[in-house]
Amino acid sequence: MNFLKTFLITLVIYIGLNALFVLLAIFLVAGYPATDVFYIIAGFFSPIAIIPGVAWTDNGIVGLINAAPLEIVSILIIFLGLIIPPLVAIIVGARLGDNNQTGFGAWFTTALLASGVYAILFGIGQIYSANLGVVWFDMVNSFGEVGTIISVFIAGVVNGFFYGSISLLLANKWI
């Protein structure tokens, strides 16, 4: 498949699986802000803002080890929501792409687009969503306003390279 089709399929799979995990979180995680529509829409793109090392260690392995018995379901949903959508998207992109570069490029473009959309939603979401505003102001205290937006883009680039390199390894055809 050509680049555009591979990119669109990868993007739809990534956003669709993120939407599935947001819905699971709404129904299974106690205290999830189910009435905050802007927070939920931003949640479709928010996993791209977490660097893979943090997703696998802090939110995954360490989080599950340190979790109280009642928090295990919440932490497991968060962990799986951070790793399954990009893995499924890159596997499909690598298999559908004409060569290894098509799969890598499709995922990398998906990661950059998702981080850009999330940065926009994150930047304007502080006005419309109290929950997103709390996350925004917490990051602004650490990085500053411009640093917060840049950190989202850097996380998108890191996700693009990390999962894109896995996509290169899974490609059907090498050039």
ABEGO torsion letter per residue (X at the ends): XBAAAAAAAAAAAAAAAAAAAAAAAAAABBGBBAABAAAAAAAAAAAAABBAAAAAAAABAAAAAABBAAAAAAAAAAAAAAAAAAAAAAAAAAAABABAAAAAAAAAAAAAAAAAAAAAAAAAAAAABAAAAAAAAAAAAAAEAAAAAAAAAAAAAAAAAAAAAAAAAABABBX
